[in-house]
Amino acid sequence: MKINVRIFLALALITLALSGAALAQGYEHSVRATIPFNFYADGQLQPAGTYSFAINPVSHTIEMSDGYKNSGRFLVGSPEDGTSKDVAILTFRTDGAGVYVLQKAQWTDFGASFDIKRELAHLGEVRSLRAVETVIAQAR
C-alpha cells in the first residue's frame, strides 16, 4: 500500500511540473514598451517605465513585467483582433487629466482587450475616459 501511495505522489508531482512547464511555454511574442505615464492594469496603479508584455494567444492572457523582470502580473483579457501594422500596439483610455487605463494589447495576428468599466468600478473612479493614447511596443 505504501508503495502505491509513493508512486501516486511521484506521478502527481511530475504531472504538476509538466503542466507548469506547458503554461510557461505558452507565453511568447514578447515585446517591450516604454510607457511615459502612470497607468492602471488589472486594478493596480503601475508607475511609468519600461515594461515587457508577452501574450498567450490561446488563453488571451498577457504577462506584464517591469523591464528588469523583478515583478510581474498576469492580465486576463478577451479575444481582440490583431493590428494591421508590423508593430505591437498598446491602447490606453484616458480622461485627459492623468488617469490612464490599459484597454487592449495588439500584436500582428492576435490581441487581448480588458474590461475597463469593471476595472474603473473596482477603483471607484467615475471619470469619463473618452480619449485614447497609444504606445508602440518593440519586439524583443
PASEBA-1860 file (N, C-alpha, C; in nm, 3 decimals):
! residues 140
1> MKINVRIF> 0.082/-0.119/0.000/0.000/0.000/0.000/0.086/0.126/0.000 ~ 0.194/0.127/0.084/0.281/0.243/0.089/0.348/0.269/-0.046 ~ 0.382/0.162/-0.116/0.447/0.176/-0.246/0.351/0.241/-0.345 ~ 0.224/0.202/-0.343/0.124/0.261/-0.433/0.107/0.410/-0.406 ~ 0.105/0.449/-0.280/0.091/0.590/-0.243/0.212/0.669/-0.290 ~ 0.330/0.614/-0.272/0.452/0.681/-0.318/0.454/0.697/-0.470 ~ 0.414/0.595/-0.541/0.409/0.602/-0.686/0.308/0.707/-0.730 ~ 0.192/0.708/-0.664/0.090/0.807/-0.697/0.140/0.949/-0.672
9> LALALITL> 0.205/0.972/-0.559/0.259/1.105/-0.528/0.367/1.146/-0.629 ~ 0.452/1.053/-0.666/0.556/1.084/-0.765/0.494/1.121/-0.899 ~ 0.394/1.047/-0.941/0.326/1.078/-1.067/0.253/1.212/-1.060 ~ 0.193/1.241/-0.946/0.123/1.369/-0.929/0.222/1.486/-0.937 ~ 0.337/1.473/-0.875/0.438/1.579/-0.880/0.494/1.598/-1.020 ~ 0.516/1.490/-1.092/0.564/1.500/-1.230/0.459/1.568/-1.317 ~ 0.333/1.530/-1.301/0.225/1.592/-1.378/0.215/1.741/-1.347 ~ 0.227/1.777/-1.223/0.223/1.919/-1.184/0.339/1.996/-1.245
17> ALSGAALA> 0.458/1.939/-1.243/0.575/2.006/-1.302/0.558/2.022/-1.453 ~ 0.507/1.921/-1.518/0.488/1.929/-1.664/0.380/2.029/-1.701 ~ 0.273/2.037/-1.623/0.168/2.134/-1.654/0.220/2.277/-1.633 ~ 0.302/2.299/-1.533/0.363/2.430/-1.513/0.455/2.467/-1.628 ~ 0.530/2.371/-1.678/0.619/2.396/-1.791/0.538/2.426/-1.917 ~ 0.426/2.359/-1.933/0.342/2.386/-2.050/0.285/2.527/-2.046 ~ 0.243/2.573/-1.929/0.193/2.709/-1.917/0.303/2.811/-1.943 ~ 0.422/2.783/-1.895/0.532/2.878/-1.913/0.569/2.890/-2.060
25> QGYEHSVR> 0.555/2.783/-2.137/0.590/2.787/-2.278/0.485/2.858/-2.362 ~ 0.365/2.878/-2.308/0.258/2.939/-2.385/0.275/3.089/-2.403 ~ 0.361/3.153/-2.326/0.379/3.298/-2.336/0.495/3.327/-2.429 ~ 0.460/3.371/-2.546/0.560/3.403/-2.647/0.525/3.538/-2.707 ~ 0.592/3.573/-2.812/0.567/3.701/-2.878/0.585/3.816/-2.779 ~ 0.701/3.822/-2.721/0.730/3.922/-2.619/0.769/4.055/-2.684 ~ 0.717/4.161/-2.626/0.752/4.297/-2.671/0.787/4.380/-2.549 ~ 0.858/4.490/-2.574/0.894/4.583/-2.468/0.843/4.721/-2.505
33> ATIPFNFY> 0.786/4.790/-2.408/0.731/4.924/-2.432/0.770/5.016/-2.317 ~ 0.805/5.139/-2.353/0.829/5.242/-2.254/0.703/5.325/-2.243 ~ 0.641/5.321/-2.128/0.515/5.391/-2.106/0.545/5.516/-2.024 ~ 0.519/5.634/-2.081/0.563/5.759/-2.017/0.468/5.812/-1.910 ~ 0.368/5.735/-1.871/0.272/5.783/-1.772/0.233/5.668/-1.680 ~ 0.186/5.702/-1.560/0.131/5.601/-1.470/0.002/5.549/-1.529 ~ -0.028/5.421/-1.509/-0.148/5.364/-1.568/-0.202/5.252/-1.480 ~ -0.332/5.225/-1.497/-0.396/5.115/-1.428/-0.397/4.992/-1.518
41> ADGQLQPA> -0.360/4.878/-1.459/-0.370/4.749/-1.527/-0.414/4.648/-1.422 ~ -0.521/4.581/-1.449/-0.575/4.480/-1.358/-0.605/4.539/-1.221 ~ -0.655/4.663/-1.220/-0.695/4.727/-1.095/-0.582/4.784/-1.012 ~ -0.459/4.773/-1.061/-0.343/4.822/-0.986/-0.277/4.937/-1.061 ~ -0.238/5.040/-0.989/-0.168/5.153/-1.049/-0.023/5.113/-1.073 ~ 0.020/5.125/-1.196/0.157/5.092/-1.236/0.233/5.222/-1.262 ~ 0.357/5.231/-1.218/0.434/5.353/-1.244/0.481/5.358/-1.390 ~ 0.508/5.479/-1.437/0.565/5.496/-1.571/0.698/5.420/-1.576
49> GTYSFAIN> 0.731/5.367/-1.692/0.857/5.295/-1.706/0.855/5.201/-1.823 ~ 0.954/5.116/-1.829/0.967/5.018/-1.937/0.912/4.884/-1.888 ~ 0.823/4.826/-1.969/0.758/4.701/-1.935/0.773/4.601/-2.050 ~ 0.776/4.474/-2.012/0.772/4.366/-2.109/0.632/4.306/-2.108 ~ 0.580/4.277/-2.227/0.449/4.216/-2.241/0.466/4.090/-2.327 ~ 0.413/3.979/-2.279/0.414/3.855/-2.356/0.272/3.801/-2.354 ~ 0.227/3.751/-2.468/0.088/3.705/-2.478/0.083/3.554/-2.495 ~ -0.019/3.496/-2.434/-0.055/3.358/-2.460/-0.175/3.365/-2.553
57> PVSHTIEM> -0.157/3.340/-2.684/-0.267/3.359/-2.778/-0.384/3.264/-2.759 ~ -0.363/3.155/-2.688/-0.472/3.060/-2.666/-0.565/3.109/-2.556 ~ -0.508/3.154/-2.445/-0.590/3.196/-2.331/-0.615/3.347/-2.327 ~ -0.553/3.422/-2.418/-0.566/3.569/-2.424/-0.522/3.632/-2.292 ~ -0.420/3.575/-2.234/-0.363/3.626/-2.111/-0.231/3.694/-2.143 ~ -0.209/3.808/-2.080/-0.086/3.884/-2.101/-0.001/3.875/-1.975 ~ 0.126/3.843/-1.992/0.221/3.851/-1.881/0.287/3.986/-1.891 ~ 0.270/4.069/-1.789/0.329/4.202/-1.788/0.432/4.207/-1.676
65> SDGYKNSG> 0.554/4.248/-1.708/0.657/4.260/-1.605/0.736/4.387/-1.629 ~ 0.798/4.435/-1.522/0.879/4.555/-1.538/1.002/4.520/-1.622 ~ 1.075/4.618/-1.663/1.188/4.597/-1.752/1.297/4.508/-1.697 ~ 1.297/4.487/-1.567/1.402/4.407/-1.505/1.353/4.268/-1.465 ~ 1.230/4.235/-1.496/1.168/4.106/-1.460/1.169/4.084/-1.309 ~ 1.168/4.193/-1.232/1.163/4.180/-1.086/1.023/4.146/-1.038 ~ 0.924/4.202/-1.104/0.787/4.174/-1.063/0.703/4.161/-1.188 ~ 0.600/4.081/-1.178/0.514/4.062/-1.293/0.372/4.032/-1.249
73> RFLVGSPE> 0.284/4.042/-1.346/0.143/4.011/-1.319/0.084/3.955/-1.447 ~ -0.024/3.880/-1.431/-0.095/3.824/-1.544/-0.226/3.899/-1.561 ~ -0.251/3.945/-1.682/-0.372/4.019/-1.714/-0.460/3.929/-1.800 ~ -0.579/3.899/-1.754/-0.671/3.814/-1.829/-0.760/3.902/-1.915 ~ -0.761/3.874/-2.045/-0.839/3.956/-2.137/-0.935/3.875/-2.221 ~ -1.003/3.945/-2.309/-1.093/3.884/-2.405/-1.025/3.886/-2.541 ~ -1.064/3.796/-2.632/-1.002/3.796/-2.765/-1.020/3.930/-2.835 ~ -0.916/3.973/-2.901/-0.916/4.100/-2.974/-0.845/4.077/-3.106
81> DGTSKDVA> -0.892/4.145/-3.210/-0.824/4.135/-3.339/-0.683/4.190/-3.328 ~ -0.596/4.139/-3.413/-0.460/4.191/-3.418/-0.457/4.324/-3.492 ~ -0.342/4.384/-3.494/-0.324/4.511/-3.563/-0.278/4.486/-3.706 ~ -0.308/4.577/-3.795/-0.264/4.564/-3.934/-0.122/4.619/-3.952 ~ -0.065/4.673/-3.848/0.070/4.728/-3.853/0.172/4.619/-3.822 ~ 0.298/4.646/-3.848/0.404/4.550/-3.823/0.459/4.558/-3.681 ~ 0.397/4.636/-3.596/0.443/4.652/-3.458/0.329/4.622/-3.363 ~ 0.365/4.593/-3.239/0.262/4.573/-3.136/0.216/4.709/-3.085
89> ILTFRTDG> 0.088/4.718/-3.050/0.029/4.844/-3.005/-0.043/4.822/-2.873 ~ -0.017/4.910/-2.777/-0.089/4.911/-2.651/-0.181/5.032/-2.653 ~ -0.308/5.011/-2.623/-0.405/5.120/-2.625/-0.452/5.147/-2.483 ~ -0.448/5.274/-2.446/-0.491/5.319/-2.315/-0.608/5.415/-2.332 ~ -0.705/5.406/-2.243/-0.813/5.505/-2.237/-0.772/5.607/-2.131 ~ -0.804/5.734/-2.157/-0.765/5.839/-2.063/-0.875/5.944/-2.053 ~ -0.876/6.012/-1.941/-0.970/6.123/-1.921/-0.904/6.256/-1.956 ~ -0.778/6.252/-1.998/-0.707/6.373/-2.032/-0.653/6.447/-1.911
97> AGVYVLQK> -0.676/6.395/-1.792/-0.631/6.462/-1.670/-0.540/6.372/-1.586 ~ -0.476/6.278/-1.650/-0.379/6.196/-1.577/-0.420/6.056/-1.542 ~ -0.542/6.015/-1.574/-0.585/5.878/-1.547/-0.577/5.799/-1.678 ~ -0.495/5.694/-1.678/-0.478/5.608/-1.796/-0.509/5.465/-1.754 ~ -0.584/5.393/-1.839/-0.620/5.255/-1.812/-0.588/5.173/-1.937 ~ -0.514/5.062/-1.918/-0.481/4.975/-2.030/-0.609/4.911/-2.082 ~ -0.642/4.939/-2.209/-0.766/4.888/-2.268/-0.741/4.764/-2.352 ~ -0.633/4.765/-2.434/-0.605/4.648/-2.515/-0.459/4.643/-2.555
105> AQWTDFGA> -0.415/4.522/-2.588/-0.281/4.497/-2.637/-0.296/4.417/-2.766 ~ -0.234/4.466/-2.873/-0.249/4.400/-3.003/-0.113/4.370/-3.065 ~ -0.097/4.245/-3.107/0.016/4.204/-3.186/-0.032/4.196/-3.331 ~ 0.053/4.153/-3.422/0.016/4.149/-3.563/-0.101/4.054/-3.590 ~ -0.102/3.939/-3.528/-0.204/3.838/-3.559/-0.310/3.818/-3.452 ~ -0.292/3.872/-3.335/-0.386/3.846/-3.226/-0.372/3.955/-3.121 ~ -0.462/3.954/-3.026/-0.457/4.054/-2.921/-0.552/4.019/-2.808 ~ -0.556/4.107/-2.709/-0.645/4.090/-2.595/-0.696/4.227/-2.553
113> SFDIKREL> -0.822/4.231/-2.512/-0.879/4.356/-2.461/-0.922/4.332/-2.317 ~ -0.930/4.442/-2.241/-0.959/4.433/-2.098/-1.082/4.516/-2.067 ~ -1.160/4.469/-1.971/-1.284/4.536/-1.933/-1.252/4.655/-1.843 ~ -1.243/4.774/-1.903/-1.204/4.892/-1.825/-1.319/4.943/-1.739 ~ -1.443/4.916/-1.777/-1.556/4.959/-1.694/-1.556/4.886/-1.561 ~ -1.531/4.757/-1.565/-1.523/4.678/-1.442/-1.405/4.726/-1.359 ~ -1.295/4.754/-1.426/-1.176/4.800/-1.355/-1.199/4.934/-1.288 ~ -1.264/5.027/-1.358/-1.291/5.158/-1.300/-1.390/5.148/-1.185
121> AHLGEVRS> -1.487/5.059/-1.196/-1.582/5.040/-1.085/-1.507/4.986/-0.963 ~ -1.413/4.897/-0.988/-1.333/4.841/-0.880/-1.248/4.949/-0.814 ~ -1.199/5.044/-0.894/-1.114/5.150/-0.842/-1.194/5.264/-0.781 ~ -1.324/5.266/-0.806/-1.406/5.375/-0.755/-1.395/5.501/-0.840 ~ -1.343/5.488/-0.960/-1.329/5.603/-1.049/-1.462/5.629/-1.118 ~ -1.497/5.754/-1.132/-1.620/5.791/-1.201/-1.591/5.884/-1.318 ~ -1.466/5.904/-1.348/-1.430/5.994/-1.457/-1.465/5.932/-1.592 ~ -1.484/6.016/-1.688/-1.514/5.971/-1.823/-1.383/5.953/-1.900
129> LRAVETVI> -1.363/5.836/-1.955/-1.243/5.807/-2.032/-1.276/5.814/-2.180 ~ -1.269/5.930/-2.237/-1.309/5.949/-2.376/-1.193/5.950/-2.474 ~ -1.075/5.986/-2.431/-0.960/5.996/-2.520/-0.884/5.863/-2.523 ~ -0.806/5.845/-2.629/-0.726/5.725/-2.647/-0.579/5.766/-2.660 ~ -0.493/5.690/-2.596/-0.348/5.710/-2.607/-0.289/5.577/-2.649 ~ -0.203/5.576/-2.750/-0.141/5.451/-2.795/0.008/5.456/-2.769 ~ 0.064/5.339/-2.742/0.208/5.323/-2.722/0.253/5.210/-2.814 ~ 0.357/5.237/-2.891/0.413/5.136/-2.981/0.514/5.053/-2.902
137> AQAR> 0.505/4.920/-2.915/0.596/4.831/-2.845/0.696/4.773/-2.945 ~ 0.817/4.748/-2.900/0.924/4.692/-2.981/0.936/4.543/-2.955 ~ 0.953/4.464/-3.059/0.973/4.320/-3.042/1.103/4.297/-2.967 ~ 1.105/4.196/-2.882/1.226/4.164/-2.806/1.303/4.056/-2.870
END
